[in-house]
Amino acid sequence: MSTLVVLTVLVPVWYRSAVTATDEWAAAVRALVNTGRKPLAASLGLALPQTLAAERDMWTMVSRLSRISYHERAAALDPYRAEPTTDPV
């Protein structure tokens, strides 16, 4: 009986700990994603747009490429393509 009481009292403590840990984990993942945005765009041959709304649109289109490969809607990424660099040979 005392075990049941102790465990019942500990449930809110465990729940609060789980929520706190999840919030910290979410912040760490968000920081990793924000750090990797520019290198990922560059590796895909894309330039990051100036506005956040345009960048969200660009990443939405990129994420759909795996479902619509070689589809005419893939041309919607053209405004975001980086200018080709010429390497001196």
Backbone bond lengths (Angstrom), bond angles and torsions (degrees), N, CA, C in turn:
res aa  C-N    CA-C-N  psi(-1)  N-CA   C-N-CA  omega(-1)  CA-C   N-CA-C  phi
1 M - - - 1.443 - - 1.530 111.24 -
2 S 1.332 117.06 -43.08 1.465 119.72 179.80 1.535 110.79 -66.24
3 T 1.318 117.48 -31.86 1.469 120.95 177.21 1.522 110.57 -63.14
4 L 1.302 116.64 -41.65 1.462 121.22 179.39 1.524 110.99 -63.79
5 V 1.309 117.54 -40.40 1.467 121.70 179.26 1.530 110.37 -66.20
6 V 1.313 116.38 -45.51 1.469 120.59 179.85 1.524 110.45 -61.96
7 L 1.333 117.43 -44.99 1.459 120.48 179.86 1.526 111.56 -65.09
8 T 1.307 117.77 -37.69 1.455 121.30 178.47 1.532 111.10 -65.81
9 V 1.303 116.45 -38.18 1.469 120.44 177.66 1.531 110.67 -68.11
10 L 1.321 117.26 -33.33 1.473 120.97 -177.45 1.528 113.56 -78.87
11 V 1.314 118.71 -16.70 1.469 120.62 -177.85 1.534 112.09 -56.97
12 P 1.339 120.92 -47.88 1.471 119.35 178.49 1.529 112.93 -62.41
13 V 1.319 116.97 -34.84 1.470 120.46 178.21 1.527 109.87 -65.19
14 W 1.299 117.79 -45.87 1.465 121.65 179.21 1.528 110.93 -63.99
15 Y 1.328 116.38 -40.51 1.470 119.87 179.62 1.531 110.35 -63.16
16 R 1.317 116.14 -46.51 1.473 120.38 179.74 1.531 110.19 -61.34
17 S 1.319 117.67 -40.86 1.471 120.97 178.33 1.522 111.19 -63.37
18 A 1.316 117.13 -40.21 1.459 120.63 179.38 1.527 111.05 -66.05
19 V 1.323 117.42 -41.34 1.470 120.91 179.04 1.526 110.28 -64.81
20 T 1.302 117.85 -43.78 1.464 121.88 179.34 1.528 110.89 -62.42
21 A 1.320 117.23 -44.89 1.465 120.60 179.86 1.517 111.29 -64.05
22 T 1.324 117.37 -37.99 1.463 121.01 179.61 1.516 110.93 -66.95
23 D 1.339 117.44 -40.83 1.461 120.63 178.50 1.523 111.32 -62.15
24 E 1.318 116.78 -43.19 1.467 120.18 179.02 1.524 111.03 -66.04
25 W 1.317 117.11 -39.10 1.461 121.08 178.71 1.523 110.11 -64.94
26 A 1.325 117.53 -41.56 1.466 121.08 179.37 1.526 110.80 -62.45
27 A 1.311 117.42 -40.29 1.464 120.69 178.40 1.529 111.00 -64.89
28 A 1.321 117.24 -39.13 1.466 120.45 178.91 1.528 110.96 -66.24
29 V 1.321 116.92 -42.21 1.469 120.36 178.89 1.527 110.01 -65.09
30 R 1.325 117.88 -41.74 1.465 121.32 178.79 1.523 110.70 -61.16
31 A 1.324 117.12 -40.78 1.465 120.95 178.45 1.520 110.99 -64.59
32 L 1.331 117.79 -40.75 1.467 120.37 177.90 1.528 111.48 -64.03
33 V 1.311 116.04 -41.48 1.465 119.88 179.68 1.519 110.34 -64.93
34 N 1.331 117.32 -44.43 1.459 120.07 -179.48 1.519 111.96 -65.29
35 T 1.321 117.16 -34.13 1.466 120.87 178.65 1.527 111.15 -68.96
36 G 1.317 117.64 -34.24 1.455 120.86 -175.82 1.516 115.64 -91.17
37 R 1.332 118.33 -0.66 1.471 120.14 -176.95 1.526 112.76 -59.95
38 K 1.320 116.51 -51.58 1.464 120.14 -175.79 1.524 112.47 -66.24
39 P 1.345 119.78 -47.45 1.473 118.89 177.78 1.529 112.97 -61.65
40 L 1.336 116.97 -37.51 1.459 119.25 178.65 1.517 110.73 -65.81
41 A 1.326 117.22 -44.46 1.467 120.30 178.69 1.531 110.09 -60.96
42 A 1.322 116.70 -43.16 1.469 119.83 -179.96 1.522 111.22 -64.06
43 S 1.331 117.51 -39.56 1.461 119.56 -179.70 1.525 111.59 -69.28
44 L 1.329 117.42 -23.45 1.466 121.14 176.74 1.524 112.28 -90.67
45 G 1.341 116.42 1.08 1.458 120.19 179.70 1.518 113.07 77.29
46 L 1.315 116.38 27.77 1.455 121.46 -178.77 1.521 110.04 -116.34
47 A 1.326 115.54 153.52 1.458 121.61 174.61 1.521 107.85 -110.87
48 L 1.319 116.49 137.50 1.454 119.75 179.81 1.524 110.14 -69.66
49 P 1.328 117.73 130.56 1.464 120.37 177.50 1.529 111.14 -70.32
50 Q 1.323 115.52 168.36 1.461 120.75 -176.62 1.520 113.35 -76.66
51 T 1.324 118.17 -29.04 1.463 119.95 -176.32 1.525 110.47 -105.63
52 L 1.320 114.81 151.61 1.460 120.37 -179.97 1.528 111.29 -66.99
53 A 1.328 116.95 -37.29 1.469 119.97 179.64 1.531 110.51 -63.50
54 A 1.320 116.68 -42.22 1.466 120.09 178.20 1.524 110.91 -66.12
55 E 1.327 116.71 -37.06 1.466 119.71 178.70 1.532 110.39 -66.48
56 R 1.315 116.77 -40.08 1.462 119.46 176.87 1.523 110.70 -61.51
57 D 1.329 116.64 -42.60 1.467 120.10 177.43 1.528 110.66 -60.92
58 M 1.340 115.95 -43.33 1.455 119.99 -179.78 1.525 110.77 -60.86
59 W 1.347 118.21 -48.31 1.459 121.04 -178.36 1.526 111.20 -66.53
60 T 1.328 117.21 -32.06 1.470 119.59 175.54 1.515 110.08 -63.15
61 M 1.334 116.68 -44.52 1.467 119.83 178.69 1.517 111.56 -65.10
62 V 1.337 117.14 -40.11 1.467 120.92 179.09 1.525 110.00 -62.64
63 S 1.324 116.88 -42.39 1.463 119.12 -177.85 1.526 111.98 -67.48
64 R 1.325 116.86 -23.55 1.463 120.20 179.40 1.532 112.93 -86.62
65 L 1.308 117.94 -7.30 1.465 120.18 -177.89 1.523 112.42 -61.64
66 S 1.316 116.59 -32.32 1.462 117.88 -179.43 1.527 111.60 -68.69
67 R 1.328 116.95 -22.81 1.458 120.52 179.11 1.522 112.23 -93.73
68 I 1.337 116.77 -24.61 1.471 119.49 -175.39 1.525 111.22 -124.25
69 S 1.304 117.15 39.08 1.463 118.31 -178.26 1.525 110.72 -58.58
70 Y 1.298 115.37 141.53 1.462 123.59 -179.32 1.528 112.17 59.30
71 H 1.295 116.98 26.74 1.460 122.33 177.83 1.521 107.72 -95.14
72 E 1.319 116.88 150.49 1.462 119.60 -178.36 1.526 112.12 -63.58
73 R 1.338 117.99 -23.33 1.465 119.08 177.70 1.526 111.70 -70.50
74 A 1.327 118.16 -16.04 1.458 120.29 177.87 1.524 110.82 -65.06
75 A 1.322 117.17 -21.49 1.462 120.73 177.48 1.521 111.60 -67.80
76 A 1.320 118.40 -13.55 1.464 121.29 178.03 1.531 111.24 -65.25
77 L 1.321 117.05 -16.11 1.473 120.72 177.53 1.525 112.38 -80.12
78 D 1.312 118.23 -9.81 1.461 121.11 -176.34 1.533 114.02 -53.16
79 P 1.335 119.80 -41.33 1.476 117.72 179.15 1.529 113.66 -63.57
80 Y 1.306 117.96 -19.08 1.462 121.39 -177.34 1.529 112.50 -96.54
81 R 1.304 117.59 -3.85 1.469 119.66 -178.14 1.521 110.17 -68.65
82 A 1.304 115.32 138.46 1.474 121.01 -179.92 1.526 108.74 -74.84
83 E 1.288 114.85 151.84 1.459 120.27 175.24 1.521 108.63 -66.21
84 P 1.332 116.95 134.27 1.468 118.77 179.54 1.538 110.41 -65.07
85 T 1.306 114.26 139.41 1.456 118.92 176.93 1.515 108.89 -97.07
86 T 1.296 115.20 143.49 1.468 119.36 178.76 1.514 108.00 -102.34
87 D 1.299 115.25 119.48 1.461 120.28 178.17 1.520 108.91 -89.47
88 P 1.320 117.42 125.70 1.469 118.97 177.12 1.529 110.18 -66.49
89 V 1.290 114.94 129.08 1.464 119.97 -177.45 1.484 111.19 -98.91
